[in-house]
């Protein structure tokens, strides 16, 4: 999926491709059902660790890059030098 997105958008950084994939992910119905059926908060954390962001979708990721309202900013961050008094 990352290779497909990179081929579609060759000017995007790897970090941007990863962000598109994460942004497109959704939990499936069985994942949501498992979460709802788990009343214990501790066990819910385990489910979140297991499922992560969910299942990514190439169509959603590509749509975010092309048509949907999404801000994609690729720039280097320059830390400012702190001046001590």
C-alpha positions as CSV (number, residue, x, y, z in Angstrom):
1,X,0.0,0.0,0.0
2,X,2.8,2.4,0.8
3,X,4.4,1.6,-2.5
4,X,1.2,2.2,-4.4
5,X,0.7,5.6,-2.6
6,X,4.4,6.5,-3.3
7,X,3.9,5.7,-7.0
8,X,0.7,7.8,-7.1
9,X,2.4,10.7,-5.2
10,X,6.2,10.5,-5.9
11,X,6.8,14.0,-4.4
12,X,5.5,12.9,-0.9
13,X,7.9,12.1,1.8
14,X,7.8,8.6,3.5
15,X,6.4,10.3,6.6
16,X,3.5,11.8,4.6
17,X,2.7,8.4,3.1
18,X,2.7,6.9,6.6
19,X,0.4,9.7,7.8
20,X,-2.0,9.1,4.9
21,X,-2.2,5.4,5.7
22,X,-2.8,6.0,9.4
23,X,-5.4,8.7,8.6
24,X,-7.3,6.2,6.3
25,X,-7.4,3.4,8.9
26,X,-10.7,2.4,10.5
27,X,-11.7,-0.3,12.9
28,X,-13.7,-3.1,11.4
29,X,-17.1,-4.2,12.8
30,X,-15.5,-7.3,14.5
31,X,-12.9,-5.0,16.1
32,X,-15.6,-2.6,17.4
33,X,-17.7,-5.5,18.6
34,X,-14.7,-6.9,20.6
35,X,-14.2,-3.5,22.1
36,X,-17.8,-3.1,23.1
37,X,-17.9,-6.6,24.6
38,X,-14.9,-5.9,26.8
39,X,-16.1,-4.0,29.9
40,X,-12.8,-4.1,31.7
41,X,-10.7,-0.9,31.0
42,X,-7.4,-2.8,31.3
43,X,-8.5,-5.3,28.7
44,X,-9.7,-2.6,26.4
45,X,-6.2,-1.1,26.5
46,X,-4.9,-4.5,25.3
47,X,-7.4,-4.4,22.4
48,X,-6.3,-0.9,21.4
49,X,-2.7,-2.1,21.5
50,X,-3.6,-5.1,19.3
51,X,-5.8,-3.3,16.8
52,X,-3.9,0.0,16.6
53,X,-5.5,2.5,14.2
54,X,-7.4,-0.3,12.5
55,X,-7.2,-1.4,8.8
56,X,-5.9,1.1,6.4
57,X,-7.7,1.7,3.1
58,X,-5.8,2.6,-0.1
59,X,-8.9,4.3,-1.5
60,X,-9.4,6.5,1.5
61,X,-5.7,7.4,1.7
62,X,-5.5,8.2,-2.0
63,X,-8.7,10.3,-1.7
64,X,-7.3,12.2,1.2
65,X,-4.2,13.0,-0.9
66,X,-6.3,14.0,-4.0
67,X,-9.8,15.3,-3.2
68,X,-10.7,15.3,0.4
69,X,-10.0,18.3,2.7
70,X,-6.7,17.4,4.2
71,X,-3.7,19.6,5.0
72,X,-0.5,18.1,3.8
73,X,2.5,20.1,4.8
74,X,6.0,18.9,4.2
75,X,8.7,21.2,5.6
76,X,11.7,20.9,7.7
77,X,11.3,22.0,11.3
78,X,14.1,24.3,12.5
79,X,14.4,24.4,16.2
80,X,14.9,27.9,17.6
81,X,18.0,28.6,19.6
82,X,17.0,29.5,23.2
83,X,18.8,32.5,24.5
84,X,19.5,32.3,28.2
85,X,19.3,35.5,30.3
